[in-house]
Amino acid sequence: MIVNSFLQLYFNIMKKSDVLEYFGGSPRRVAEFLGISVQAVHAWPDIVPESSAYKLQVLTNGALRVK
C-alpha cells in the first residue's frame, strides 16, 4: 500500500477498485465497455494501465477520472 500512496502523490492514476465500482463490480462490463478481454481486466494491478485509464475517462465523459 505504501507504493500505491507514492504513486498517487507523483503520478496521475485511476484505481481499479473505482472502475469496478462504477461498473457495478463487474469485470465483464468493464471489458465489454473497453472492447478488451475479461482476463485483461483481471490482470490489471491495483492501478489501471494508463492507456485504459484515459480511455475510460473519455468514454465515461469524466465520470471516471485520472487523478
N, C-alpha and C positions, 0 to 999 in steps of 0.2 A: 504494500500500500504506500510505502514511502516513495517508491518510484512513480506511482500514479500522481501523487501530490506534487512531486518535482515536475512531471510532465505538464500538469495543469498550470503551474506557475510560469513556465517558459515556452510552451508551445500551444497552438490552437488545437483543441481536441474535441471529440464527441464521444461520450461514453456509450458503450454497447448496451448497458442497462437502460439508459434513456431511450434509445432506439427501440428496444424490445417493449418497453412500457408504452411507447407511442403506438405500437402495432399490437397492443393487447397481449403482449408476452409471446407472440408467435414468430419464431424464426422463419417459418414458411411464408408468412405475409411479407416480412422484410425481403426475403429472397425474390418473391414474385414481383414486388414493387420495384426492385432494382434490376430484375432480369438476370439474377445470378442463382447459383445452386444453394439449397439449404445447407449443404456441407460447408460452403464458403462462409456463410453467416456463422455457423457453429465454430469455424476455425478462427474467427476474429478474436483477438485478445480483448482485454477489458476496454481498450481504446480502439474505436472504429478506424480502419485504414483511411488515410487522408482522402484518397480519391472517392471512396464511398461516402465519407462524411460530407464532403462538399456537394456531391450529387444528391444526397438526402436533404441537405439544406435547400438546394434549389427546387427539387421536386416537391417538397412539402411547403413551399413558399415561406420558408423561415420558421415553420413550427418547430422543426429540429434545427438547432444552430450549432455551428462550430464555435466553441468558446475559448 
